[in-house]
């Protein structure tokens, strides 16, 4: 009986200590974010650590004119974090038997020029195909066939597979391949095979054009000056033009991104084999110590192995960091370029990782 009492007392002590640690950590993070807000940060943040949601709040205004505050449910343009959805969709399509990542562009499109005929989906996914970063403006109203012709006619920077060069063009090509093999639009495939499995209800392109979401969508500001909502920019009927589609511009919330990353970690979207393929560090980036996988950068740091990616268009910015070894997830989105979302990450990581 005494032994049981001692065990119970020890367990209560451990839980109390953990609660105290969480409260202390939460306060430090809140203090840091209050400082950032004073410096001009406008956006939303979610920080989870060892099962505790330490922060899930908004700062500044999603709409200054209407005095609507940012919250954890505010919808932002998450930029190039779109690539992790495209990467997951290609891997999912492979598990469904629709394609393999070793297939070449010439397997999907007729009359591919010789210099691009042997480019594989794997090379597109890892930015090792040799395509330029962009071939036009994000909001040019370019259709998929016109974009495909433009991309196939463009000059490559290097021989496919011989280097690394970040390319939005490559990810838009992946979106076209996905549509062709599935018979669905890019967004419809993501919703059916990724978003629904992960429980994402406010993520997409055309879904967020619905009037019911308009007060949730953040207005963008360039260092305080009005730039407007992403949904007010020139779009085609079924989403943004193909200079942006499948490589950027996805609209979502920090809450939905948390559900997405949690679903990946829990193998609810991709099984273990597919998840391993999706997250393998394949190609060394030009700068830093990271390696590119299929829409994520893989690196290591204070909190262990990290899968991360950032995105931005000069107005909106976002970053997501997933540290499975220490059960830490950090997601930040901003609607004002005064402070970029990526500028906050390192200090928050240092706070969490401090002894």
LINJO-V941774 format. One record per pair of residues at least 12 apart in sequence whose ideal C-beta (glycine too) atoms are under 6 Angstrom apart, sorted by the first residue. I is the first residue (numbers start at 1). GAP is how many residues later the second one is. Records with the same first field share a line. If there is no record, write none. Layout:
I->GAP / GAP
This chain:
22->30
25->29
26->28
28->323
29->18 / 25 / 26 / 322
36->308
37->22
40->298 / 299
41->18 / 298
42->18 / 293 / 294
43->27 / 290 / 291 / 292
44->14 / 26 / 28 / 30 / 210 / 289
45->287
46->208 / 212 / 285
47->283
48->281
49->279 / 303
50->277
56->16
58->12 / 13 / 16
62->12 / 156
63->156
72->182 / 183
73->180
74->144
75->127 / 141 / 142 / 176 / 178
76->142 / 240 / 257 / 259
77->153 / 239
78->172 / 174 / 233 / 240
79->169 / 232 / 233 / 234 / 239
80->168 / 231
81->228 / 230 / 237 / 239
82->166 / 168
83->88 / 212
84->211 / 212 / 225
85->105
86->85 / 88 / 160
87->38 / 207 / 208
88->106
89->89 / 100 / 101
90->84
91->183 / 186 / 187
92->101
95->179
98->83
99->82
101->20 / 21
102->18
103->18
104->14 / 16
105->14
108->69 / 72
113->39
115->41
119->41
123->37 / 38
124->46 / 49 / 50
125->169
126->156 / 157 / 166
127->37 / 39 / 40 / 165
128->33 / 36 / 155
129->31 / 41
130->26 / 27 / 28 / 30
131->36 / 38 / 39
132->37
133->33 / 34 / 35
134->34
135->15 / 19 / 34
136->107
138->105 / 106
139->94 / 95
140->101 / 103
141->93 / 95 / 100
142->99 / 100 / 101
144->32 / 98
147->95
148->28
151->18 / 22
164->119 / 122
168->79
171->75 / 76
172->70 / 73 / 74 / 75
175->70 / 71
185->53
186->60
187->17 / 18
194->75
197->71 / 72
198->61 / 62 / 65 / 71
199->60
200->56
202->51 / 54
203->49 / 53
205->34
206->33
208->43
209->22
217->12 / 14
218->117
220->95 / 96 / 115
221->115
222->93 / 115
223->114 / 115
227->88
254->77 / 79
257->63 / 74
258->73
261->61 / 68
265->59
278->16
279->14
280->13
281->12 / 17
296->13
297->12
302->47 / 51
303->20 / 23 / 25 / 50
304->19 / 21 / 22
305->20
306->15 / 17
307->15
308->13
310->32
315->22
316->19
317->17 / 23 / 24
318->15 / 23
319->13 / 22 / 23 / 26
330->18
332->12
